[in-house]
Amino acid sequence: MKRLLSFLCMVMVFTGAYAQHYYQDAKNPQMLRHATRHEPVRVDIVLPLVNGYNIYTADLHTHTVYSDGRVTPSHRVQEAWLDGIDIIALTDHIEYRPVEKAFYNYLKEYTDEDYPKKREDALAKVDLNVSVKEAISEGEKYGMVVIPGIEITRDGTKVGHFNALFTVDNNRIYDEDPLKAIRNAKLQGALVMHNHPGWRKTSIDFTETEKQAYQEGLIDGVEVMNGSEFYPGIIDRSQEWRLFIAANTDIHGSTSDYRLHGHWRPMTLVFSKDKTLESVREALDSCRTIALGFDTLCGDSDLLKDFFAASVEVDQVEVGDNRFVILKNKTSIPFYVQNGNSNPYYLEPLSSIRKTVSKTAKKIKLTVLNMWDGADTHPVVEIKL
């Protein structure tokens, strides 16, 4: 009898577990689905309202199979949405499109022609707007702003790479002279961003082409972070030349690598009135951006301070002769702060910490160490008590 009861209990437990882990498909009763498998979910990044502006997350440098990327524009949009990105720019290379050549060979039965040997001949046969159109169509399904763009790609050590953003017709930008190509983009009303200014170089010094582009006023923004690269000296350059500052992935493969290693993808925080193409452009044109990568924030000192003030709520508690300050981080961004010469402390996202302060102190000055407002400087936030 005991054995029978034990067996029945085991059956009931097994049946219960079976019922919990599977459900019957709505259309096919003979098919079960794994109940514990859930749909991919978006990472919601909590950010404050600053000076009346919303903050939107952006990746202004991405690639697809239409140049040398490994995914389609539609996938790039879906991936960005899951990563918590609100704005994405499609910036496939004009000049470098190896996947195109591979597919040309794959589709050899559809044409008797060989792949053109000259760059100009190959450009005449393609539509460089296709990837952007596909991304815009996909972006509408996710409420994502897709910025039309293209990358002007020449020798990184002798010329440089530049993203043209808010382009009208990517087919009309190319010129053998890279400066003329940049000028062609500007004639369309594009904003031009200087990409990874130290890539494959021994410094961030200008190439002759970069120098001339800056002097002509052709450059509107610059990357201080590109993937895992970080160029602190570019923070000073962005302020000297009044450029919007950016952190981007320049992604070719999948951004899942960031998540697998416990990081967010690098992103540009855009301070915009609303999430429209027009407002985003106005924000970039007005240099209202902060670069964020690997928990490091870079940008204008006042904007960084305003961001911190809007992110961290300060409260005080007095008990007898003791006085405490409670710092509450209301955002998804961590802060690494130091009060005077004391040891730094870490204010985790969506959390609070309590610190002892002098009973007579009228203010505290916090150096935010994971914020950079210059090549080797950090903003100091003053909090009145």
Secondary structure, DSSP 8 states (H G I E B T S, - for coil): -HHHHHHHHHHHHHHHHHHHHEEE-SS-TT-EEETT-------------BTTBEEEEEE--B--TTTT-SS-HHHHHHHHHHTT-SEEEE--BSS--HHHHHHHHHTGGG-S----SSHHHHHTT--TTHHHHHHHHHHHHHT-EEEEEEEEE--TTTT-EEEEES-S-GGG---SSHHHHHHHHHHTT-EEEE--TTTTSSSS---HHHHHHHHTT---EEEEEETTEE-THHHHHHHHTT-EEEEE--BSS-THHHHHTT----EEEEEESSSSHHHHHHHHHTT-EEEEETTEEES-HHHHHHHHHHHEEEEEEEETTEEEEEEEE-SS--EEEEETTS--EEE-TTEEEEEE--TT--EEEEEETTEESSSS---EEEEE-
